[in-house]
Amino acid sequence: MAVSRAIREDALAIARELLAQRRAEAAAAPAQAFAALHAGTFHTDLFHNEFPRLLDALPDGYRALEWGSGRGWVAAHVASDPRAGQVLASEVLWPPGQGPFTPDNAHTLHRMAAAHPPLAERVVDFEFDGKDLTGWRVRSGAPLRFVRLSAHEIPLPDASVDFLWSVNCIEHIPDLRAAFREAARVLRPGGLMFHTTEPLYHSAFGHHLRDIFPVPWGHLLLGEDELATAAEREAGAGSAHPIEWRPGEPLRAEHLLAEVFPTLNRARPADLRAALRPGPWAVRAWGDFLPPEHRAWARRLGLSRALPGIAREALLLEGVRFVLERLPDRARRGWRGPLVLDARVRGWVRRFLLAKQ
């Protein structure tokens, strides 16, 4: 079913409204694509808000593994915990034998260390040329190690990891069922698995261009090619507020078509639940990201009529955050409600229980 021109234009109008608001608040557009990510503040806040209670539940000298470490920011924070025994940061995009030792990463880590001094005291040794910051390296004796591996094949022994986590990675893993099966293999019974991921592909910003040209559901309403072209027009070199893809490199549509959209697994919330359901997991915490403004945009765009083949839950559930405990293979599985019920049903149950209080 073709999406009407009016709906497509309305989605573009919402994106322009959001960009205008962002520019007014920041007084300028970000100079680089995904600038909000590169600032590093999200990762510092996540570590301080979410990780203390998780790390406190682990044994002294614990072994931790991160999927999709990217620039290694969260793994570096975890390695700053004095109780950490070994922290393995993994990524498939690093060149073989290398980690995220890039010059621009040095500046982000330096800012993060100012907000969290144990980073510099225990983990990261910054390099200067006498005046300017030029790079960084892992301190001698620090527990942090970088490894290049796939979530589908982890070269670690069975039951050898106490804590496994990822940040905004699940939406990129091709085979979720195989990945979670491998996670269950390497985690010891009683070990914890934490994942936070957004945006899921069919949600408003599942195209991952929120920081460039935030067209809600643009990849579904316009298609990926048209959205990439619109992003280049609105935020690339010819726009009033140009964004660079990398320092000195103008944003172009082919960057998005080659390096963003092909990396997304297009999994729906039901696919995520189905991948987790067979595993030996007990749910310790589960949170849904259902922004109210996304519901308002869906009504404004008539999204259910424009995209009738996609479940409403998939369109509105921006992301999830959860903690699962790895149970012994023969143990009872415990409470598994979020692995069975979709986000809308969970919302109804929550509202019903709150009304009873």
VENMO-V192159 format. One record per run of one state. SS is the DSSP state (H for helix, E for strand, L for the rest). FROM is the first residue (numbers start at 1). TO is the last residue. If there is no record, write none. Layout:
ss,from,to
SS,FROM,TO
SS,FROM,TO
//
This chain:
ss,from,to
L,1,4
H,5,26
L,27,31
E,32,32
L,33,34
H,35,38
L,39,40
H,41,56
L,57,61
E,62,67
L,68,72
H,73,79
L,80,83
E,84,90
L,91,102
H,103,115
L,116,117
H,118,123
E,124,128
L,129,132
E,133,138
L,139,143
E,144,147
L,148,149
E,150,150
L,151,152
E,153,153
L,154,160
E,161,167
L,168,169
H,170,172
L,173,175
H,176,186
E,187,198
L,199,217
H,218,221
L,222,223
H,224,235
L,236,243
E,244,246
L,247,248
E,249,250
L,251,252
H,253,259
L,260,260
H,261,263
L,264,268
H,269,277
L,278,280
E,281,289
L,290,291
H,292,301
L,302,302
H,303,306
L,307,311
H,312,316
L,317,318
E,319,326
L,327,336
H,337,339
L,340,342
H,343,356
L,357,357
//
